[in-house]
């Protein structure tokens, strides 16, 4: 996870983030993803989500960089979530559509970031003061998606993606808070065991909306302390405008101006040896 800031140079000192704060925010994000997973499992209709835990739950930054994921998720479900988000954004841009508060976007295009047809994602954008700050996303394997054969296991013999079932390429199943009833009716008319599958989808949406609500509350708290900050995924790093710190290596590697204080340099650029190093060399002599 990363924090970027667009603050002016004279404001940089006030916007630095230390590794302890980074760890606290990262823990809060993980707790949100875990809550999303628990809520999805409890609300789901099918055993494939409730017992097999074949689902994913995660939060991402606006570009799809993953901030956290649910520990109960199947790796094959949580891992592709950044690809889902990027595929959604690319498809919406291609169609000239925008993302607005209250949207819930459905996506399962295997050529647009998704894993395969039965793994359907529901993506909820999170806005803070009209600025997109990220996405709350759930994915799940569905027992039927309208494929050429019943169920979702026999589609290995499908000759193409069309035979795998219905394809949803960044479809706004809810647009600015208004359900797209035509899409819901299409689902019920073209999916076997539609009550069960649609029930799972509704559980996914609600879990993603819960994650979005928690993410917004956390984002508001972070922005209240640092209005220039922006969370983004970056391989566990937590960056400030004038420093790049790996919280796992705090105290062991240089970090911004702290390097000059903790590791003072001599005039020739040589870093002075510590007392321990000098004692060790004396002992070897």
Secondary structure, DSSP 8 states (H G I E B T S, - for coil): -EEEE---GGGTGGG---HHHHHHHHHHHHHHHHHHHHHHHHH-SSHHHHTS--EEEEEE-TT--EEEE-TTS-HHHHTTHHHHHHHHHHHHHHHT----TT-EEEE--TTTT-S-TTEEEEEEEEEETTEEEEEEEEEEE-S-SS-SSSSSSGGGG-SSGGGG----SSEEEEETTEE-HHHHHHHHHHSTTHHHHHHHHHHHHHHHHHHHHHHHHHHHHHHHH-TTEEEE-STT-EEETTEEE-GGGTTTS--TTHHHHHS-B-TTS-B---HHHHHHHHHH-
